[in-house]
Amino acid sequence: MKEKEKKVFFDELAAEAGYVDPETTKSVYIGMVRLLLKKLRYNGEYDLPDFGKYSIVNYSERNIKNVNTGQVEQIAPVRILRFSPDYKLKAYVKKMRN
């Protein structure tokens, strides 16, 4: 995200939260992100109330067959971040479509 876009984001977030100072809002946001990363590191998951659950999923090393060459290739293990939205968020998005 570019600096100008970040400024607009924090200005909008401050206005939505009712804060006058975007710097305070930025500090709260950065704190929330740090907490999320800390919880993911130690627990492997974090549930953000009324929003959704973040979790880390580990996929072990595996073999696949290349359909073009017919050779078996090995894929390295990977770690990915998953997000599962809360039912309230799902309901809100579903209403937006109508």
Contacts in CASP RR format, 6 or more apart in sequence:
PFRMAT RR
TARGET T0000
AUTHOR 0000-0000-0000
METHOD contacts of the structure
MODEL  1
MKEKEKKVFFDELAAEAGYVDPETTKSVYIGMVRLLLKKLRYNGEYDLPD
FGKYSIVNYSERNIKNVNTGQVEQIAPVRILRFSPDYKLKAYVKKMRN
1 9 0 8 1.000
7 22 0 8 1.000
10 22 0 8 1.000
10 23 0 8 1.000
10 25 0 8 1.000
10 26 0 8 1.000
10 29 0 8 1.000
11 22 0 8 1.000
13 22 0 8 1.000
13 25 0 8 1.000
13 29 0 8 1.000
14 20 0 8 1.000
14 21 0 8 1.000
14 22 0 8 1.000
14 24 0 8 1.000
14 25 0 8 1.000
17 25 0 8 1.000
19 25 0 8 1.000
35 46 0 8 1.000
36 46 0 8 1.000
36 48 0 8 1.000
36 54 0 8 1.000
39 45 0 8 1.000
39 46 0 8 1.000
40 46 0 8 1.000
40 54 0 8 1.000
40 55 0 8 1.000
40 56 0 8 1.000
40 81 0 8 1.000
44 55 0 8 1.000
44 56 0 8 1.000
45 53 0 8 1.000
45 54 0 8 1.000
45 55 0 8 1.000
45 56 0 8 1.000
46 53 0 8 1.000
46 54 0 8 1.000
46 55 0 8 1.000
47 53 0 8 1.000
47 54 0 8 1.000
48 54 0 8 1.000
48 86 0 8 1.000
49 86 0 8 1.000
50 86 0 8 1.000
50 88 0 8 1.000
50 89 0 8 1.000
51 85 0 8 1.000
51 86 0 8 1.000
51 89 0 8 1.000
52 83 0 8 1.000
52 84 0 8 1.000
52 85 0 8 1.000
52 86 0 8 1.000
52 89 0 8 1.000
53 83 0 8 1.000
53 84 0 8 1.000
53 86 0 8 1.000
54 81 0 8 1.000
54 82 0 8 1.000
54 83 0 8 1.000
55 81 0 8 1.000
55 82 0 8 1.000
55 84 0 8 1.000
56 79 0 8 1.000
56 80 0 8 1.000
56 81 0 8 1.000
56 82 0 8 1.000
57 79 0 8 1.000
57 80 0 8 1.000
57 81 0 8 1.000
57 82 0 8 1.000
58 77 0 8 1.000
58 78 0 8 1.000
58 79 0 8 1.000
59 77 0 8 1.000
59 78 0 8 1.000
59 79 0 8 1.000
59 80 0 8 1.000
60 77 0 8 1.000
61 74 0 8 1.000
61 75 0 8 1.000
61 76 0 8 1.000
61 77 0 8 1.000
62 74 0 8 1.000
62 75 0 8 1.000
63 72 0 8 1.000
63 73 0 8 1.000
63 74 0 8 1.000
63 75 0 8 1.000
64 72 0 8 1.000
64 73 0 8 1.000
64 74 0 8 1.000
64 75 0 8 1.000
65 71 0 8 1.000
65 72 0 8 1.000
65 73 0 8 1.000
66 72 0 8 1.000
66 73 0 8 1.000
85 93 0 8 1.000
END
